Amino acid sequence: MLLRAAVAPSRKDLGLLASTFLLGLGLLQLMLGTFGF
């Protein structure tokens, strides 16, 4: 029960990190596509 309470906020942070990573990846792909790589 204590473990679950500790995991809950970190899972939210992990989701934020994942969405930020995906956004960065999308921007990187867009830049690479613009330069023709």
N, CA, C and O atoms as a Maestro MAE file, in Angstrom:
{
 s_m_m2io_version
 :::
 2.0.0
}

f_m_ct {
 s_m_title
 :::
 protein
 m_atom[148] {
  # First column is atom index #
  i_m_mmod_type
  r_m_x_coord
  r_m_y_coord
  r_m_z_coord
  i_m_residue_number
  s_m_chain_name
  s_m_pdb_residue_name
  s_m_pdb_atom_name
  i_m_atomic_number
  :::
  1 25 0.834 -1.193 0.000 1 A "MET " " N  " 7
  2 3 0.000 0.000 0.000 1 A "MET " " CA " 6
  3 2 0.881 1.259 0.000 1 A "MET " " C  " 6
  4 15 0.589 2.233 -0.695 1 A "MET " " O  " 8
  5 25 1.943 1.223 0.777 2 A "LEU " " N  " 7
  6 3 2.875 2.348 0.835 2 A "LEU " " CA " 6
  7 2 3.616 2.482 -0.503 2 A "LEU " " C  " 6
  8 15 3.889 3.583 -0.979 2 A "LEU " " O  " 8
  9 25 3.926 1.331 -1.082 3 A "LEU " " N  " 7
  10 3 4.631 1.296 -2.364 3 A "LEU " " CA " 6
  11 2 3.779 1.924 -3.462 3 A "LEU " " C  " 6
  12 15 4.277 2.662 -4.311 3 A "LEU " " O  " 8
  13 25 2.473 1.612 -3.427 4 A "ARG " " N  " 7
  14 3 1.558 2.146 -4.436 4 A "ARG " " CA " 6
  15 2 1.472 3.669 -4.338 4 A "ARG " " C  " 6
  16 15 1.385 4.363 -5.351 4 A "ARG " " O  " 8
  17 25 1.498 4.173 -3.116 5 A "ALA " " N  " 7
  18 3 1.442 5.622 -2.900 5 A "ALA " " CA " 6
  19 2 2.715 6.291 -3.436 5 A "ALA " " C  " 6
  20 15 2.677 7.430 -3.901 5 A "ALA " " O  " 8
  21 25 3.822 5.579 -3.366 6 A "ALA " " N  " 7
  22 3 5.092 6.120 -3.846 6 A "ALA " " CA " 6
  23 2 5.176 6.061 -5.372 6 A "ALA " " C  " 6
  24 15 5.813 6.904 -6.003 6 A "ALA " " O  " 8
  25 25 4.525 5.053 -5.950 7 A "VAL " " N  " 7
  26 3 4.591 4.850 -7.399 7 A "VAL " " CA " 6
  27 2 3.676 5.812 -8.153 7 A "VAL " " C  " 6
  28 15 3.993 6.227 -9.268 7 A "VAL " " O  " 8
  29 25 2.542 6.167 -7.547 8 A "ALA " " N  " 7
  30 3 1.540 6.990 -8.225 8 A "ALA " " CA " 6
  31 2 2.081 8.325 -8.774 8 A "ALA " " C  " 6
  32 15 1.845 8.626 -9.944 8 A "ALA " " O  " 8
  33 25 2.799 9.138 -7.973 9 A "PRO " " N  " 7
  34 3 3.298 10.400 -8.507 9 A "PRO " " CA " 6
  35 2 4.379 10.197 -9.568 9 A "PRO " " C  " 6
  36 15 4.449 10.952 -10.538 9 A "PRO " " O  " 8
  37 25 5.224 9.175 -9.385 10 A "SER " " N  " 7
  38 3 6.310 8.943 -10.329 10 A "SER " " CA " 6
  39 2 5.759 8.467 -11.672 10 A "SER " " C  " 6
  40 15 6.344 8.734 -12.721 10 A "SER " " O  " 8
  41 25 4.627 7.758 -11.628 11 A "ARG " " N  " 7
  42 3 4.009 7.311 -12.878 11 A "ARG " " CA " 6
  43 2 3.477 8.520 -13.648 11 A "ARG " " C  " 6
  44 15 3.541 8.564 -14.877 11 A "ARG " " O  " 8
  45 25 2.953 9.498 -12.911 12 A "LYS " " N  " 7
  46 3 2.463 10.734 -13.528 12 A "LYS " " CA " 6
  47 2 3.634 11.495 -14.154 12 A "LYS " " C  " 6
  48 15 3.528 12.022 -15.262 12 A "LYS " " O  " 8
  49 25 4.742 11.541 -13.428 13 A "ASP " " N  " 7
  50 3 5.940 12.206 -13.938 13 A "ASP " " CA " 6
  51 2 6.483 11.471 -15.154 13 A "ASP " " C  " 6
  52 15 6.991 12.084 -16.093 13 A "ASP " " O  " 8
  53 25 6.367 10.141 -15.123 14 A "LEU " " N  " 7
  54 3 6.841 9.323 -16.234 14 A "LEU " " CA " 6
  55 2 6.012 9.614 -17.477 14 A "LEU " " C  " 6
  56 15 6.542 9.659 -18.588 14 A "LEU " " O  " 8
  57 25 4.711 9.811 -17.290 15 A "GLY " " N  " 7
  58 3 3.831 10.148 -18.406 15 A "GLY " " CA " 6
  59 2 4.190 11.504 -18.997 15 A "GLY " " C  " 6
  60 15 4.174 11.692 -20.213 15 A "GLY " " O  " 8
  61 25 4.513 12.438 -18.122 16 A "LEU " " N  " 7
  62 3 4.913 13.778 -18.556 16 A "LEU " " CA " 6
  63 2 6.232 13.708 -19.317 16 A "LEU " " C  " 6
  64 15 6.408 14.362 -20.346 16 A "LEU " " O  " 8
  65 25 7.158 12.904 -18.794 17 A "LEU " " N  " 7
  66 3 8.453 12.725 -19.430 17 A "LEU " " CA " 6
  67 2 8.297 12.073 -20.793 17 A "LEU " " C  " 6
  68 15 8.957 12.460 -21.757 17 A "LEU " " O  " 8
  69 25 7.408 11.067 -20.864 18 A "ALA " " N  " 7
  70 3 7.174 10.354 -22.122 18 A "ALA " " CA " 6
  71 2 6.571 11.279 -23.175 18 A "ALA " " C  " 6
  72 15 6.975 11.250 -24.338 18 A "ALA " " O  " 8
  73 25 5.604 12.098 -22.765 19 A "SER " " N  " 7
  74 3 4.961 13.012 -23.716 19 A "SER " " CA " 6
  75 2 5.943 14.090 -24.177 19 A "SER " " C  " 6
  76 15 5.920 14.509 -25.334 19 A "SER " " O  " 8
  77 25 6.802 14.530 -23.264 20 A "THR " " N  " 7
  78 3 7.825 15.514 -23.614 20 A "THR " " CA " 6
  79 2 8.830 14.919 -24.593 20 A "THR " " C  " 6
  80 15 9.258 15.573 -25.544 20 A "THR " " O  " 8
  81 25 9.201 13.649 -24.336 21 A "PHE " " N  " 7
  82 3 10.136 12.933 -25.199 21 A "PHE " " CA " 6
  83 2 9.552 12.751 -26.596 21 A "PHE " " C  " 6
  84 15 10.236 12.948 -27.600 21 A "PHE " " O  " 8
  85 25 8.263 12.367 -26.646 22 A "LEU " " N  " 7
  86 3 7.595 12.165 -27.934 22 A "LEU " " CA " 6
  87 2 7.475 13.475 -28.702 22 A "LEU " " C  " 6
  88 15 7.607 13.503 -29.925 22 A "LEU " " O  " 8
  89 25 7.226 14.554 -27.976 23 A "LEU " " N  " 7
  90 3 7.131 15.872 -28.604 23 A "LEU " " CA " 6
  91 2 8.490 16.272 -29.183 23 A "LEU " " C  " 6
  92 15 8.576 16.781 -30.300 23 A "LEU " " O  " 8
  93 25 9.542 16.032 -28.408 24 A "GLY " " N  " 7
  94 3 10.896 16.327 -28.860 24 A "GLY " " CA " 6
  95 2 11.281 15.478 -30.061 24 A "GLY " " C  " 6
  96 15 11.930 15.954 -30.992 24 A "GLY " " O  " 8
  97 25 10.871 14.210 -30.028 25 A "LEU " " N  " 7
  98 3 11.152 13.288 -31.124 25 A "LEU " " CA " 6
  99 2 10.428 13.745 -32.388 25 A "LEU " " C  " 6
  100 15 10.982 13.690 -33.486 25 A "LEU " " O  " 8
  101 25 9.191 14.193 -32.222 26 A "GLY " " N  " 7
  102 3 8.410 14.687 -33.355 26 A "GLY " " CA " 6
  103 2 9.042 15.937 -33.963 26 A "GLY " " C  " 6
  104 15 9.092 16.089 -35.184 26 A "GLY " " O  " 8
  105 25 9.523 16.828 -33.099 27 A "LEU " " N  " 7
  106 3 10.177 18.047 -33.572 27 A "LEU " " CA " 6
  107 2 11.479 17.722 -34.287 27 A "LEU " " C  " 6
  108 15 11.816 18.343 -35.295 27 A "LEU " " O  " 8
  109 25 12.209 16.743 -33.759 28 A "LEU " " N  " 7
  110 3 13.462 16.313 -34.372 28 A "LEU " " CA " 6
  111 2 13.201 15.732 -35.753 28 A "LEU " " C  " 6
  112 15 13.922 16.029 -36.706 28 A "LEU " " O  " 8
  113 25 12.160 14.899 -35.859 29 A "GLN " " N  " 7
  114 3 11.796 14.299 -37.138 29 A "GLN " " CA " 6
  115 2 11.374 15.371 -38.136 29 A "GLN " " C  " 6
  116 15 11.685 15.287 -39.324 29 A "GLN " " O  " 8
  117 25 10.666 16.374 -37.639 30 A "LEU " " N  " 7
  118 3 10.218 17.473 -38.491 30 A "LEU " " CA " 6
  119 2 11.423 18.254 -39.022 30 A "LEU " " C  " 6
  120 15 11.458 18.623 -40.195 30 A "LEU " " O  " 8
  121 25 12.406 18.503 -38.157 31 A "MET " " N  " 7
  122 3 13.616 19.215 -38.562 31 A "MET " " CA " 6
  123 2 14.419 18.401 -39.565 31 A "MET " " C  " 6
  124 15 14.909 18.937 -40.560 31 A "MET " " O  " 8
  125 25 14.552 17.106 -39.302 32 A "LEU " " N  " 7
  126 3 15.287 16.232 -40.210 32 A "LEU " " CA " 6
  127 2 14.585 16.154 -41.554 32 A "LEU " " C  " 6
  128 15 15.236 16.128 -42.598 32 A "LEU " " O  " 8
  129 25 13.255 16.117 -41.533 33 A "GLY " " N  " 7
  130 3 12.472 16.080 -42.765 33 A "GLY " " CA " 6
  131 2 12.633 17.373 -43.558 33 A "GLY " " C  " 6
  132 15 12.656 17.363 -44.789 33 A "GLY " " O  " 8
  133 25 12.744 18.490 -42.830 34 A "THR " " N  " 7
  134 3 12.903 19.792 -43.474 34 A "THR " " CA " 6
  135 2 14.253 19.892 -44.174 34 A "THR " " C  " 6
  136 15 14.362 20.468 -45.257 34 A "THR " " O  " 8
  137 25 15.280 19.323 -43.543 35 A "PHE " " N  " 7
  138 3 16.626 19.381 -44.117 35 A "PHE " " CA " 6
  139 2 16.884 18.273 -45.125 35 A "PHE " " C  " 6
  140 15 17.936 18.246 -45.763 35 A "PHE " " O  " 8
  141 25 15.938 17.367 -45.273 36 A "GLY " " N  " 7
  142 3 16.055 16.331 -46.290 36 A "GLY " " CA " 6
  143 2 16.835 15.103 -45.846 36 A "GLY " " C  " 6
  144 15 17.292 14.331 -46.688 36 A "GLY " " O  " 8
  145 25 16.997 14.907 -44.544 37 A "PHE " " N  " 7
  146 3 17.609 13.679 -44.041 37 A "PHE " " CA " 6
  147 2 16.507 12.669 -43.859 37 A "PHE " " C  " 6
  148 15 16.766 11.541 -43.440 37 A "PHE " " O  " 8
  :::
 }
 m_bond[147] {
  # First column is bond index #
  i_m_from
  i_m_to
  i_m_order
  :::
  1 1 2 1
  2 2 3 1
  3 3 4 2
  4 3 5 1
  5 5 6 1
  6 6 7 1
  7 7 8 2
  8 7 9 1
  9 9 10 1
  10 10 11 1
  11 11 12 2
  12 11 13 1
  13 13 14 1
  14 14 15 1
  15 15 16 2
  16 15 17 1
  17 17 18 1
  18 18 19 1
  19 19 20 2
  20 19 21 1
  21 21 22 1
  22 22 23 1
  23 23 24 2
  24 23 25 1
  25 25 26 1
  26 26 27 1
  27 27 28 2
  28 27 29 1
  29 29 30 1
  30 30 31 1
  31 31 32 2
  32 31 33 1
  33 33 34 1
  34 34 35 1
  35 35 36 2
  36 35 37 1
  37 37 38 1
  38 38 39 1
  39 39 40 2
  40 39 41 1
  41 41 42 1
  42 42 43 1
  43 43 44 2
  44 43 45 1
  45 45 46 1
  46 46 47 1
  47 47 48 2
  48 47 49 1
  49 49 50 1
  50 50 51 1
  51 51 52 2
  52 51 53 1
  53 53 54 1
  54 54 55 1
  55 55 56 2
  56 55 57 1
  57 57 58 1
  58 58 59 1
  59 59 60 2
  60 59 61 1
  61 61 62 1
  62 62 63 1
  63 63 64 2
  64 63 65 1
  65 65 66 1
  66 66 67 1
  67 67 68 2
  68 67 69 1
  69 69 70 1
  70 70 71 1
  71 71 72 2
  72 71 73 1
  73 73 74 1
  74 74 75 1
  75 75 76 2
  76 75 77 1
  77 77 78 1
  78 78 79 1
  79 79 80 2
  80 79 81 1
  81 81 82 1
  82 82 83 1
  83 83 84 2
  84 83 85 1
  85 85 86 1
  86 86 87 1
  87 87 88 2
  88 87 89 1
  89 89 90 1
  90 90 91 1
  91 91 92 2
  92 91 93 1
  93 93 94 1
  94 94 95 1
  95 95 96 2
  96 95 97 1
  97 97 98 1
  98 98 99 1
  99 99 100 2
  100 99 101 1
  101 101 102 1
  102 102 103 1
  103 103 104 2
  104 103 105 1
  105 105 106 1
  106 106 107 1
  107 107 108 2
  108 107 109 1
  109 109 110 1
  110 110 111 1
  111 111 112 2
  112 111 113 1
  113 113 114 1
  114 114 115 1
  115 115 116 2
  116 115 117 1
  117 117 118 1
  118 118 119 1
  119 119 120 2
  120 119 121 1
  121 121 122 1
  122 122 123 1
  123 123 124 2
  124 123 125 1
  125 125 126 1
  126 126 127 1
  127 127 128 2
  128 127 129 1
  129 129 130 1
  130 130 131 1
  131 131 132 2
  132 131 133 1
  133 133 134 1
  134 134 135 1
  135 135 136 2
  136 135 137 1
  137 137 138 1
  138 138 139 1
  139 139 140 2
  140 139 141 1
  141 141 142 1
  142 142 143 1
  143 143 144 2
  144 143 145 1
  145 145 146 1
  146 146 147 1
  147 147 148 2
  :::
 }
}
